[in-house]
């Protein structure tokens, strides 16, 4: 079966589709992803649970589909899974697929029934992601500068309301790293951030960043795409929540913990509580 998975969204939105891609692949489907190029690239690779091809949302294909024009560069598919509220996009996809299944992206992640249920495909929980040989080599250039079991921090997110105060991230990292170097991952919004004792990684490509974070002894972040990425790559992950609900939006992975205070205020989360949670998670191995 040739399947097309369609999703516009940020990194976290795309990472949440990993079980869909893994389940389709386990059922013998080839999977093409139509998504924004940078976050979509996180799901594309040679692994048995990854999409095999990415078509950029920002290219001409979506414009053609929305206008009802032929989009021959897409190819033909037996099924298209459309995670969108756009009726025009769904109609456009009928030109490249004999079956279009629409799922409202406003629904909670993994709400049932979903397109896998409609197709009768068993759900598969994907294994932690693994790097290609090239990604392994690129990650090694960063890992050679860091101690074994290093602490990694990403202090940003898509909204300032979801961010723990930056200085608390720095204080926590210094306590947990015990005077060793640690990794400070930054996106475009935190371009000017600095911290003594940190190796700063600025706006790394998602798969390269994931390959680095996979070797961390601990990852700490907000409710963000990078937190989802760290968990997907198997890093021991603590995600801090405030206005969003971890019961809905928690990263998924084998070693994930979330912290949220009853008043849902990020400033109510104490450094000592994060440190205690981190030490328990790190001790659990």
C-alpha positions in Angstrom: 0.0 0.0 0.0 1.2 3.5 -0.9 0.2 6.0 1.8 0.4 9.7 1.9 0.3 11.4 5.3 -0.5 15.1 5.2 0.1 17.4 8.2 1.0 21.1 8.5 2.4 21.9 11.9 5.4 22.5 14.1 7.9 20.0 15.3 5.8 18.6 18.2 2.8 18.2 15.9 4.9 16.1 13.5 6.6 14.0 16.2 3.1 13.1 17.5 2.5 11.4 14.1 5.3 8.8 14.8 2.9 6.1 15.8 0.9 6.6 12.7 3.9 6.3 10.4 5.3 3.3 12.4 1.9 1.6 12.2 1.6 2.1 8.5 5.1 0.8 7.9 4.5 -2.2 10.1 1.4 -3.0 8.0 3.6 -3.0 4.9 2.9 0.5 3.5 5.3 2.8 1.9 4.8 6.3 3.5 5.3 9.7 1.9 4.9 12.7 4.2 3.6 16.0 3.0 4.6 18.5 5.7 6.7 21.6 6.4 10.2 20.7 5.4 12.1 21.3 8.6 9.8 19.7 11.2 8.8 17.0 8.7 12.4 16.0 8.2 12.4 14.6 11.7 10.2 11.7 10.6 12.0 10.8 7.4 14.8 8.3 7.3 15.9 4.8 6.4 14.4 3.1 9.5 11.6 0.6 9.4 9.4 3.0 11.4 10.1 6.2 9.4 8.6 7.9 6.4 10.5 7.2 3.2 9.9 10.5 1.4 9.1 14.1 2.3 7.4 16.5 0.0 7.6 20.1 1.2 4.4 21.8 2.3 5.9 25.1 1.3 6.4 24.1 -2.3 3.9 24.3 -5.2 2.1 21.1 -4.3 -0.3 22.4 -1.6 -1.1 25.5 -3.7 -2.2 23.2 -6.6 -4.2 20.9 -4.3 -6.0 23.8 -2.8 -6.8 25.2 -6.2 -8.1 21.8 -7.5 -5.2 21.6 -10.0 -3.3 18.5 -10.9 -0.2 17.9 -8.7 1.6 15.2 -10.7 4.8 15.6 -8.6 3.0 14.0 -5.7 2.4 10.7 -7.4 -0.5 8.3 -6.8 -1.5 6.8 -3.5 -4.0 4.2 -2.4 -4.8 6.2 0.7 -4.2 9.7 2.0 -4.4 10.5 5.7 -5.2 14.2 5.9 -4.7 15.9 9.2 -6.3 19.2 8.3 -9.6 21.1 8.6 -9.3 22.3 5.0 -12.1 20.9 2.8 -10.3 22.3 -0.2 -7.2 20.3 0.6 -9.2 17.1 1.2 -10.9 17.5 -2.1 -7.6 18.2 -3.8 -6.1 15.0 -2.4 -8.8 13.0 -4.2 -6.9 13.7 -7.4 -3.9 11.7 -6.1 -5.6 9.1 -3.9 -8.5 6.7 -4.3 -9.3 7.1 -0.6 -8.9 10.2 1.6 -9.3 9.9 5.4 -9.6 13.3 7.2 -8.8 13.7 10.8 -9.3 17.1 12.6 -5.9 18.2 14.1 -7.7 20.1 16.8 -8.6 16.7 18.4 -6.4 15.5 21.3 -3.5 13.4 20.1 -4.4 9.8 19.7 -8.1 10.4 20.0 -10.0 7.4 18.8 -11.3 6.6 16.2 -8.4 7.8 14.1 -7.3 7.1 10.5 -5.6 3.8 11.7 -8.9 2.6 13.1 -10.7 3.5 9.9 -8.1 1.5 7.9 -8.2 -1.4 10.4 -4.4 -1.1 11.0 -3.1 -2.2 14.4 -1.4 0.6 16.3 2.4 0.2 16.9 4.3 2.2 19.5 7.5 3.2 17.7 11.0 2.4 19.2 13.4 5.3 20.0 14.8 6.8 16.9 18.3 6.0 15.7 20.7 8.0 13.6 22.1 7.2 10.2 25.8 6.7 9.8 26.1 10.3 8.6 24.0 11.6 11.5 26.0 9.6 13.9 29.2 11.2 12.6 27.7 14.7 12.8 26.5 14.2 16.3 29.9 12.9 17.3 31.4 16.3 16.7 29.1 17.7 19.4 29.4 14.7 21.7 33.2 14.8 21.7 32.9 18.2 23.5 30.5 16.9 26.2 31.0 14.5 29.1 29.3 11.1 29.2 25.7 11.4 30.5 25.6 15.2 30.0 22.7 17.4 31.0 20.8 19.0 28.1 18.4 21.9 28.3 16.1 23.6 25.8 14.5 26.6 27.4 12.2 27.7 24.6 8.8 26.8 23.2 6.3 28.1 20.8 4.8 30.4 23.4 6.3 32.5 26.2 3.4 31.4 28.4 4.8 27.9 28.3 8.3 28.8 29.3 9.9 28.3 32.7 12.1 31.2 33.6 15.4 31.0 31.8 17.5 31.6 34.9 15.9 28.6 36.6 16.9 26.4 33.7 20.5 27.6 34.1 20.5 27.1 37.9 19.1 23.6 37.5 21.6 22.6 34.8 24.5 23.9 36.9 23.3 21.9 39.9 22.8 18.7 38.0 25.9 18.9 35.8 28.1 19.3 39.0 30.6 21.6 37.3 30.8 19.5 34.1 30.0 21.0 30.7 26.3 20.7 29.7 24.4 21.4 26.5 22.2 24.4 25.9 20.0 23.9 22.9 18.6 27.2 21.5 16.1 28.0 18.7 15.7 31.2 16.7 13.7 32.9 19.6 16.6 32.4 22.0 19.4 33.4 19.7 21.1 35.8 22.2 21.0 33.5 25.2 24.3 32.7 27.0 25.3 30.6 30.0 28.7 29.9 31.6 29.7 26.2 31.5 27.4 25.4 28.6 28.1 24.1 25.0 25.6 26.1 23.0 23.9 24.4 20.1 21.9 26.9 18.0 19.0 25.8 15.8 20.4 22.4 14.9 18.5 20.3 12.3 15.9 18.2 14.1 17.5 14.8 13.4 21.0 15.9 14.3 19.7 17.5 17.5 17.8 14.3 18.3 21.0 12.2 17.7 22.8 14.4 20.2 20.1 14.4 22.8 19.8 10.6 22.6 23.2 10.4 24.4 22.2 12.8 27.2 21.9 11.6 30.8 19.0 14.0 31.2 17.0 16.4 29.0 15.0 19.2 30.5 12.6 21.5 28.6 9.2 23.0 28.4 6.1 21.8 26.5 7.9 22.1 23.2 8.8 20.4 20.0 12.3 19.8 21.2 11.0 18.0 24.3 9.0 15.7 22.0 12.1 15.2 19.9 14.2 14.3 22.9 11.7 11.8 24.1 11.3 10.2 20.7 15.1 9.7 20.6 14.9 7.9 24.0 16.5 10.6 26.2 15.5 10.6 29.9 13.2 13.6 29.6 11.6 16.0 32.0 9.0 18.3 30.4 7.7 21.3 32.4 4.0 22.2 32.0 1.9 25.2 32.9 -1.1 26.3 30.8 -1.1 23.2 28.6 -2.2 19.8 30.0 0.5 17.1 30.2 -2.3 14.4 30.2 -2.9 15.5 26.6 0.4 16.9 25.3 3.1 15.0 27.2 6.0 13.8 25.1 5.9 10.1 24.5 9.0 7.9 25.2 10.3 5.2 27.5 11.7 7.6 30.1 9.5 10.7 30.3 8.4 12.6 33.4 6.3 15.8 33.6 6.0 18.5 36.2 3.1 20.9 36.6 1.8 22.8 39.6 -1.9 23.0 40.6 -2.1 26.7 39.7 -0.8 25.9 36.2 1.8 28.8 36.5 5.3 28.1 35.2 6.8 30.4 37.8 5.3 28.1 40.5 7.6 25.2 39.5 10.6 25.2 42.0 14.2 24.5 41.0 14.5 22.1 44.0 11.5 20.0 42.7 12.9 19.8 39.2 16.3 18.8 40.6 14.8 16.1 42.8 12.7 14.7 39.8 15.8 14.7 37.6 17.9 12.8 40.1 15.3 10.1 40.5 15.0 9.8 36.7 18.8 9.7 36.3 19.2 7.1 39.1 16.6 4.9 37.4 18.9 4.5 34.5 
